[in-house]
Amino acid sequence: MITKIKLAGIGFITALAASLCCLTPVLALTAGAGGLASAFSWLEPLRPWLIGVTAGALALAWYQKLKPQKEIDCDCTVDEKPKFTRSKRFLGIITLFAVVMISFPFYSDFFTPSPEEKKIVVDQADIQTVEFKISGMTCGGCAKHVDREVNKLSGVVSAKASYDEGNTIVAFDKSKTSIEEVEAAIKSTGYAVTGQNEN
């Protein structure tokens, strides 16, 4: 039978794995390692399964912890105070950690810095708008990461990435930057450009 500590450990690891797809971009931006951002995006399709394993492992751990214990009729001495790792408090901490990690994609963009707003003067005739299809984005933090890198280019008027749509729409001054440079900026984040549509 799996012990409560092993179940808590399984819950901890699977909760962490379920949030790595969104936790990594935030950590990468904080550390300045942009290409690392998409390293765990392959976990995103497994997220529902990881959440299920986490919930199941923690539910079983709580069940084992809260079920009535059988009385042992013997004259042996028993240490009344259990180890911290076998306490309800420890299991509660692991459960809270799991909830925070599993819900991380819903608030991850709060930790991602927004792109700097910049004012540029361009000739309206030189503005080109292109939609880039992107694979690998899993949350709002990923989209902000793409926006931030694209906005570093000279001549970019606006960039709006959407992980829901799997794209970014970039308006830029074609006399100052090119489609290839914008695509290279997107790829520098670690996400793949799968197509583009010029508007």
N, C-alpha and C positions, 0 to 999 in steps of 0.2 A: 504494500500500500504506500502511496506517495505521502510523505509527511507534509505538515503545514508549512514548514520552512521551504521545502522544495516547491510547493505550490505558490508560495509568495514570491520565490525567486523566478519561477516561470512567468507569473503575472508581471513582475518588474521588467524582465527582459522583453517580453512581447509588447508591453506598453511602450517601452523605449523604441523598439523596432517599428511599431506602428506610427510613431511620430518622427522618425529619422528623415523621412522624405521632406518634411517641412522644417525640422529643427536644423538640419545641415545648412540650408541657405542663410539662415540667420547667423549661425556660428561662422560661416565663411565670410559674410559681409563684415562681421565684427572683427575677425582676424585679418581681413584684407586678402583672403584667398578666394577670389571669385570663381575660379574654375572648379573648386571643390563643391560648389553649391548643388550640383545635380548628381553627386556621387551616389546618393541613395534613392534617386527617383524611381528606380526599378522596383522598390518596395511598395509603391503606391497601389498597384493592383492587388497586392496581398493584404492591404490595410484592413478590409472587413474581416478577413480570416484571423489576422493578428489580434484585432479587437475582440473577436469571439473567444479565442484562446485565453486572452487576458481575463475576460469576464468569467469564463468557466473556471479557470484556475483559482481566481480570487474567491469566487462563490463557494467552491469546494473547500478552500482553506478556511473561510469563515464558518462554513457548516461544521467542519471538523473541530474548529475552535469553540463553537457555541453549543454543540450537542452535549447532552448530559453524559458525564463520565461514569463508568461502572465503578462501583465501590469494590475495593479489594479488601477482603477480610483476612488480614494477616497482622502479625505483630512486628512488622518491619518498619524502620524509620524512613520517612519520605521527606525530602527537602521541599518545604512548602512554597518557597519563592522560585518561580520558573525564571529561566534566562530571559534577557530582554528580547532576544530573537524569537522566543516562543510566546511572547505576550500579545495581548489584544492591541496594545499601543503600537507595537512594531507592525502588526498586520494592518492597523489603521493607517500608519504612515505609508506603507507600501500601496494601499488602496488609494489614498489621496494622491500619491505620486502618479499612479496609473491614470486616474481621472484627469489630472493636469496634463499629462503627456498625450493622452488620447484626444483631448480637446484642443491641443496646441494649434492645429491647422486653422481653427476658427479665430484665433487671436494672434497668430504669428506675424501678421503685417504690422502690428503695433510695435514690434521690436525692430522692424526693418526701417532704416532711415529712408525718408522720402527723397526723391530726386530734387536737386536744387532747381529752383525756378530761375530762368535766365531770360533776359530781354535781348532779342537780336533784331536787327533791322535787315529786312530782305526785300528784294524785288518780288512782287507777287507772281510774276511770270516765271521765276526760277524755283518756286515751291513745287515739290513733287511729293505725293503721298503714296506710300506703299504699305500693303498689309503683308506681314511675314507670318507664316504658319510655323508654330514652335511646338516641339514635343518635349516632354519631361517636366513641365511646370505642374506643381501639385497644390499650390496654395497662393494666397495673396502676397506672401513674402517673396515667392519666386518671381511673381509679376513685377514687384517693386525692384527686385534685383536687376531684371532685364531693363526696366525703365531707367534706372540709375546709370547703367553702363552705356546705353544708347545716348542718353542726354549729355554724356561727357564729350561726344563728338561735336566738332565745330559745325555750325550751320543747322543743327537740329532745332526745329521750331517746336515740335511736340512729339511725345512718344507715349502711347497708352497700351500697356500689355494687359491681357486678361487670361488667367489660367483656366477659367470656365470655357472660354472660346478657343483656347490654345493658340493665341495669336498676339501680335502687337501691331499697332497701326502707327506708322512713323511719318511725320511731315518734316521735310528737310529742304534746305537750299541746295539744289543740285550743282550750283557753282562752287560750293564749299565742301561738300561731301558726296559720296556715291552710294549706290545700293550695296556694292561689295563691302564698303567700310561699315555700313550699318549691319550687314549680315555678320561680318567679322566681330563686331562689338557684341552681338547677340550670342555668337558661338563662344566668345570669351567667358561667358557666364557658365558654360558647360552644357547648355541646352542645345538641341539640334534644330536647325532651320529646315523644315520639310517642304517649303514652297513659298511662293510670293505672288501677290497680285498687285499690279500697278493700277492706281485709280486715276 
